[in-house]
Amino acid sequence: MKYDLCCLGSAIVDLTFQIDEKFTRKNEKRGIAKGGMTLMEKVDQENMIKELTDLGKLPEKACGGSATNSVVAASMFGSQCYMTCIVADDENGKFYLKDLSESGVSHGSKILNTDLPSGQCLIMVSEDAERTMCTNLGLNTEVSEKYVDEEVIKNSDYILLEGYLIASPGGYELFKKAVTLAKEYDTKVALSLSDKFIVSSFIKELTELIEIKCDLIFCNEGEAIEFCGVDSEREIFENFRKYTSSLVITKGPEGCVGFERSHEFQVSGIKVSAIDTNGAGDMFAGSVLHGLINSRNLEDSAKFGCFAASKTVQRSGPRLTQDEYKEIKKTFSSY
């Protein structure tokens, strides 16, 4: 089977709650930074979920994880996609694989009999549409290089690596094997830096992987500054050119900037009333990759990404309906 895009990422089930300013302040007192990602134990996460449900709040549930959201977007737009991940024999694991299949994404994942739960992310969306994540990786901490599928990488045009997964003990070796195979088979490598916490904690490992092979880096402004140690856009570009031929830096509602070889570009954001920014960056990455797969240049693909992301933030949750994906593709004027 030939794939346009294969992906290595955490299998996470997202539970998304709307929260008010009072709960945001309570989180900050607990050391949970607004707009960031915090890793936590399952019991602490479940206690927070109980707090929210006791307040009468009900979550939206979807198979998630950053890379999952991106690969689902690419699939919904028409790309042939494959996801490599692991889940446990529990409610979340079965839900994740069912949702993934219904989104048109192929996988070879087995449901594992283990004491560890499937991964779960508590996502809290504040009144200003900012999302704060508290993640229990669960079984994702057991990922290892043995889960890399050489044939899938060999038969894919692109592989997307999710930076979050490098926080798992076996994440680095998993990525190293995948990137080495991608180099052998000339499969293009796209890497999402994922979060400032990931960059600051694993910059050595990320740099080593990028130096093996990296054709495209996705990051936001904070992650770019953390990786490069400078805040000037010119210096950031110069730094990233040492590692990759293509870069996109997202800037929230302002759009994005980037380069593809010698060509530099800036894409303006589309002004909308945001309800929930959860998944906007993931939708952007999946849309960009779909554009590149269909022979668009990076700037045009980024325009499509900004357009698609602007639709995502106007509704709650990281996922759209199948009809909404079709409508985005149909109405994007320059696609």
Backbone torsions as a table, in degrees:
resi	resn	phi	psi	omega
1	MET	NA	133.5	178.9
2	LYS	-97.1	133.1	-179.9
3	TYR	-119.8	144.5	172.2
4	ASP	-75.2	-38.6	-173.4
5	LEU	-144.9	127.0	168.9
6	CYS	-116.1	162.4	-168.2
7	CYS	-146.2	140.9	171.9
8	LEU	-117.9	119.1	-178.2
9	GLY	-162.3	176.2	179.3
10	SER	-77.7	135.2	172.8
11	ALA	-87.3	107.6	-173.8
12	ILE	-128.5	139.3	169.0
13	VAL	-100.6	124.3	-178.5
14	ASP	-88.8	131.8	169.3
15	LEU	-115.7	111.9	-173.4
16	THR	-106.8	124.1	178.1
17	PHE	-118.1	146.7	169.7
18	GLN	-89.1	133.6	-179.8
19	ILE	-127.1	160.3	178.4
20	ASP	-102.0	-179.5	-176.4
21	GLU	-64.8	-33.0	179.7
22	LYS	-62.7	-43.8	-179.9
23	PHE	-70.7	-33.0	176.3
24	THR	-61.5	-44.2	178.8
25	ARG	-65.1	-37.5	177.8
26	LYS	-62.9	-41.2	176.7
27	ASN	-60.8	-42.6	-178.4
28	GLU	-63.2	-35.7	176.7
29	LYS	-67.1	-26.5	177.7
30	ARG	-83.1	-3.2	-178.9
31	GLY	87.5	16.0	179.0
32	ILE	-97.1	109.9	-174.5
33	ALA	-73.9	130.8	177.4
34	LYS	-62.3	132.5	178.0
35	GLY	84.7	-1.2	-178.0
36	GLY	-109.5	-172.4	177.7
37	MET	-122.0	127.3	179.7
38	THR	-119.2	127.3	174.6
39	LEU	-81.8	136.4	-179.1
40	MET	-147.2	161.7	177.9
41	GLU	-70.7	154.7	-177.3
42	LYS	-59.0	-41.6	-176.9
43	VAL	-65.5	-38.8	178.6
44	ASP	-67.3	-39.2	178.2
45	GLN	-64.6	-45.4	-179.7
46	GLU	-63.9	-34.6	176.6
47	ASN	-64.3	-39.4	177.8
48	MET	-67.9	-40.1	177.7
49	ILE	-61.7	-40.4	178.2
50	LYS	-64.2	-39.5	176.8
51	GLU	-56.1	-45.1	-176.8
52	LEU	-70.0	-43.7	179.9
53	THR	-68.1	-31.9	176.3
54	ASP	-65.8	-22.4	176.2
55	LEU	-84.3	2.4	178.9
56	GLY	87.6	12.7	-178.5
57	LYS	-91.5	140.0	178.9
58	LEU	-116.0	135.5	-177.5
59	PRO	-86.1	154.9	164.6
60	GLU	-91.1	140.1	-175.0
61	LYS	-120.4	133.3	177.6
62	ALA	-156.4	151.1	172.4
63	CYS	-66.3	134.0	-172.7
64	GLY	-143.9	-146.9	-163.6
65	GLY	95.3	142.4	-173.9
66	SER	-56.2	-51.4	-177.4
67	ALA	-65.6	-36.4	178.0
68	THR	-60.3	-47.2	178.8
69	ASN	-58.5	-39.3	-179.8
70	SER	-68.9	-44.6	-177.4
71	VAL	-69.8	-32.3	175.6
72	VAL	-65.7	-42.2	178.5
73	ALA	-60.4	-48.1	179.7
74	ALA	-60.1	-41.6	178.9
75	SER	-63.1	-46.0	-179.0
76	MET	-63.1	-28.0	177.3
77	PHE	-82.6	-8.4	173.4
78	GLY	121.1	-0.4	178.5
79	SER	-78.4	149.1	175.2
80	GLN	-85.0	116.0	-169.7
81	CYS	-126.4	153.5	179.7
82	TYR	-137.4	137.1	179.8
83	MET	-118.7	128.9	173.9
84	THR	-104.3	121.7	-176.3
85	CYS	-162.5	172.7	176.4
86	ILE	-132.6	142.3	178.2
87	VAL	-136.1	159.7	179.0
88	ALA	-93.8	166.6	177.7
89	ASP	-82.1	71.9	178.8
90	ASP	-143.8	178.5	-176.1
91	GLU	-58.0	-44.5	-178.9
92	ASN	-65.8	-40.1	-179.3
93	GLY	-63.6	-45.1	178.8
94	LYS	-66.2	-39.6	178.2
95	PHE	-62.3	-44.2	-178.2
96	TYR	-59.0	-50.9	-176.3
97	LEU	-67.1	-36.0	177.8
98	LYS	-64.6	-46.0	-179.9
99	ASP	-64.6	-39.2	179.6
100	LEU	-62.7	-46.4	-180.0
101	SER	-63.9	-40.9	179.7
102	GLU	-66.9	-18.1	176.7
103	SER	-90.0	4.4	175.4
104	GLY	84.0	13.0	-178.1
105	VAL	-97.7	124.6	177.2
106	SER	-75.3	154.8	176.1
107	HIS	-158.9	159.2	175.6
108	GLY	-118.1	22.4	-173.8
109	SER	-72.7	136.6	175.5
110	LYS	-103.1	148.5	174.5
111	ILE	-82.4	117.1	-173.0
112	LEU	-94.7	138.8	175.9
113	ASN	-85.8	106.1	-172.2
114	THR	-149.7	159.3	176.2
115	ASP	-77.1	-20.2	-179.9
116	LEU	-79.6	142.9	177.4
117	PRO	-81.0	163.3	169.7
118	SER	-64.1	156.4	-179.2
119	GLY	-65.6	146.9	179.7
120	GLN	-144.9	139.8	179.7
121	CYS	-123.2	123.6	171.8
122	LEU	-88.0	116.5	-179.3
123	ILE	-111.6	124.8	-179.5
124	MET	-115.3	119.5	-177.4
125	VAL	-103.7	118.5	-177.3
126	SER	-82.8	175.7	-174.1
127	GLU	-65.8	-21.0	177.4
128	ASP	-93.0	14.1	176.1
129	ALA	76.1	6.4	177.1
130	GLU	-77.7	141.1	-179.7
131	ARG	-108.7	137.3	177.6
132	THR	-120.9	131.8	-172.9
133	MET	-117.0	135.6	172.9
134	CYS	-121.8	111.1	-168.5
135	THR	-113.6	132.3	167.4
136	ASN	-108.3	112.3	-175.2
137	LEU	-68.7	-26.2	178.6
138	GLY	54.6	-128.8	-176.6
139	LEU	-63.2	-20.1	178.9
140	ASN	-60.6	-19.0	176.3
141	THR	-69.5	-11.8	-177.9
142	GLU	-98.7	5.6	179.5
143	VAL	-61.7	147.2	178.2
144	SER	-153.9	172.9	-176.7
145	GLU	-62.9	-18.4	180.0
146	LYS	-66.4	-17.3	179.8
147	TYR	-88.1	-2.6	177.3
148	VAL	-72.7	128.3	179.7
149	ASP	-101.9	104.2	-175.6
150	GLU	-60.9	-41.3	-177.4
151	GLU	-64.6	-38.0	178.8
152	VAL	-64.8	-46.0	179.2
153	ILE	-63.8	-42.5	179.2
154	LYS	-58.6	-35.6	-174.7
155	ASN	-102.4	22.8	178.3
156	SER	-118.0	146.1	176.1
157	ASP	-76.6	-38.9	179.7
158	TYR	-130.9	151.4	166.4
159	ILE	-125.1	133.8	178.4
160	LEU	-107.3	127.2	177.8
161	LEU	-110.7	131.4	-179.0
162	GLU	-96.9	117.9	-176.6
163	GLY	-55.3	-32.8	-179.4
164	TYR	-53.4	-35.7	-172.9
165	LEU	-67.5	-19.1	-178.6
166	ILE	-69.3	-14.4	176.9
167	ALA	-72.5	-17.7	176.7
168	SER	-74.7	144.9	-176.5
169	PRO	-52.8	-38.1	-179.6
170	GLY	-96.4	7.2	-174.4
171	GLY	-63.6	-41.7	-178.2
172	TYR	-63.6	-47.9	-178.8
173	GLU	-65.7	-35.3	175.7
174	LEU	-59.3	-50.4	-179.2
175	PHE	-65.8	-39.9	-178.2
176	LYS	-61.2	-44.2	178.8
177	LYS	-65.0	-42.8	-178.5
178	ALA	-64.1	-44.0	-178.8
179	VAL	-67.8	-38.5	178.3
180	THR	-63.2	-41.5	176.3
181	LEU	-66.3	-39.6	178.5
182	ALA	-61.3	-38.5	177.6
183	LYS	-65.8	-41.1	-179.7
184	GLU	-63.6	-39.4	-174.7
185	TYR	-101.2	7.8	178.0
186	ASP	59.8	37.3	173.2
187	THR	-88.4	130.0	-177.4
188	LYS	-70.0	138.8	-177.5
189	VAL	-108.4	123.8	172.7
190	ALA	-113.5	135.2	-177.9
191	LEU	-126.8	130.6	171.5
192	SER	-99.7	127.7	179.2
193	LEU	-73.8	-20.1	166.3
194	SER	77.4	-51.8	-172.6
195	ASP	-166.4	148.3	178.2
196	LYS	-58.0	-38.6	179.5
197	PHE	-60.7	-41.7	179.0
198	ILE	-64.2	-45.0	-178.9
199	VAL	-63.0	-47.5	-176.8
200	SER	-67.0	-33.6	-176.4
201	SER	-83.7	-28.0	-172.0
202	PHE	-130.7	32.2	-175.9
203	ILE	-63.7	-35.7	179.2
204	LYS	-63.0	-47.4	-178.5
205	GLU	-66.6	-42.3	179.1
206	LEU	-61.9	-43.0	180.0
207	THR	-63.0	-42.3	179.3
208	GLU	-61.9	-40.3	178.7
209	LEU	-66.5	-44.9	-179.1
210	ILE	-61.1	-35.9	-178.0
211	GLU	-69.6	-23.2	175.8
212	ILE	-70.3	-53.9	176.8
213	LYS	-170.5	129.6	173.7
214	CYS	-156.6	120.1	-176.9
215	ASP	-99.4	-20.2	-177.7
216	LEU	-155.9	131.5	176.3
217	ILE	-116.7	131.3	171.3
218	PHE	-105.9	134.2	174.0
219	CYS	-160.7	165.6	171.2
220	ASN	-100.8	-179.4	-175.3
221	GLU	-61.1	-44.4	-178.7
222	GLY	-61.7	-41.8	179.1
223	GLU	-67.3	-38.4	179.1
224	ALA	-63.7	-44.1	179.2
225	ILE	-64.6	-41.8	179.7
226	GLU	-63.3	-42.0	-178.0
227	PHE	-68.9	-42.2	-173.2
228	CYS	-90.7	-22.6	-178.4
229	GLY	75.3	14.0	177.6
230	VAL	-137.6	160.0	179.9
231	ASP	-117.4	1.4	175.4
232	SER	-79.4	129.6	-179.8
233	GLU	-57.9	-39.9	179.8
234	ARG	-61.7	-46.0	-179.8
235	GLU	-67.9	-35.8	177.9
236	ILE	-63.1	-45.6	177.6
237	PHE	-59.1	-45.9	-178.8
238	GLU	-61.2	-39.3	179.7
239	ASN	-66.2	-46.9	-177.6
240	PHE	-68.3	-27.1	178.9
241	ARG	-63.0	-18.6	177.4
242	LYS	-70.3	-20.6	-170.6
243	TYR	-116.4	-27.4	-171.7
244	THR	-147.6	153.9	178.0
245	SER	-86.9	-14.8	-176.7
246	SER	-140.9	141.0	-176.7
247	LEU	-146.5	140.6	169.7
248	VAL	-131.5	126.9	175.9
249	ILE	-112.9	115.9	179.5
250	THR	-82.6	147.2	-176.6
251	LYS	-129.7	36.4	178.3
252	GLY	61.5	-134.2	-177.7
253	PRO	-66.3	-12.3	179.7
254	GLU	-82.8	-7.3	178.6
255	GLY	102.2	-131.4	-178.2
256	CYS	-157.6	164.4	172.0
257	VAL	-131.9	162.7	178.6
258	GLY	177.7	-174.2	175.1
259	PHE	-146.1	151.8	172.1
260	GLU	-130.2	104.4	-170.3
261	ARG	55.4	-121.0	-176.2
262	SER	-86.7	-11.8	-177.1
263	HIS	-85.7	122.7	176.2
264	GLU	-105.9	149.5	-176.8
265	PHE	-148.4	161.4	173.9
266	GLN	-135.7	129.7	179.7
267	VAL	-116.9	123.7	-179.4
268	SER	-74.1	146.2	176.0
269	GLY	-74.8	164.2	178.7
270	ILE	-104.4	120.2	-174.4
271	LYS	-74.4	119.9	178.3
272	VAL	-141.3	168.7	174.6
273	SER	-89.5	104.3	-175.9
274	ALA	-77.5	135.2	175.7
275	ILE	-105.2	-36.4	-173.1
276	ASP	-156.4	115.5	-179.5
277	THR	-86.8	-1.1	179.6
278	ASN	-59.3	124.4	176.7
279	GLY	86.7	-2.0	-177.9
280	ALA	-64.0	-43.9	178.6
281	GLY	-66.1	-33.8	178.5
282	ASP	-69.5	-43.0	175.9
283	MET	-60.4	-42.3	178.7
284	PHE	-57.6	-50.6	-177.6
285	ALA	-61.9	-44.4	179.2
286	GLY	-63.2	-37.6	179.7
287	SER	-69.5	-41.7	177.7
288	VAL	-61.3	-46.3	-179.5
289	LEU	-63.6	-38.2	176.3
290	HIS	-61.5	-40.4	177.4
291	GLY	-62.8	-45.5	-180.0
292	LEU	-64.0	-39.9	177.8
293	ILE	-58.6	-33.0	-179.6
294	ASN	-97.1	29.0	169.9
295	SER	68.1	20.5	171.1
296	ARG	-80.6	152.7	173.7
297	ASN	-76.7	171.0	-173.4
298	LEU	-66.7	-37.5	-179.9
299	GLU	-63.9	-47.2	178.8
300	ASP	-64.4	-37.9	177.9
301	SER	-64.7	-37.0	178.2
302	ALA	-67.9	-33.9	176.1
303	LYS	-63.5	-43.1	176.8
304	PHE	-63.2	-40.1	178.7
305	GLY	-61.5	-43.7	178.8
306	CYS	-64.4	-39.7	179.7
307	PHE	-64.3	-46.6	-179.2
308	ALA	-65.1	-41.8	-179.8
309	ALA	-64.0	-34.0	179.9
310	SER	-65.8	-26.8	176.7
311	LYS	-76.7	-36.5	-178.5
312	THR	-64.0	-42.3	-174.4
313	VAL	-72.4	-9.2	-179.4
314	GLN	-87.5	2.1	177.8
315	ARG	-139.6	165.0	-179.1
316	SER	-83.0	138.5	178.0
317	GLY	95.2	159.0	-175.7
318	PRO	-83.9	-6.4	-170.6
319	ARG	-119.8	144.0	176.2
320	LEU	-105.2	171.7	174.1
321	THR	-79.7	163.6	179.7
322	GLN	-59.8	-39.5	178.7
323	ASP	-65.6	-35.6	179.4
324	GLU	-67.6	-38.1	175.3
325	TYR	-61.8	-43.7	179.7
326	LYS	-62.7	-39.7	-179.1
327	GLU	-66.6	-38.1	177.1
328	ILE	-60.2	-48.7	-178.8
329	LYS	-63.4	-37.6	-178.4
330	LYS	-70.8	-38.9	-172.3
331	THR	-91.3	-11.5	178.4
332	PHE	-69.9	111.4	-166.0
333	SER	-63.7	-35.2	-175.2
334	SER	-101.6	11.0	-178.9
335	TYR	-80.4	NA	NA
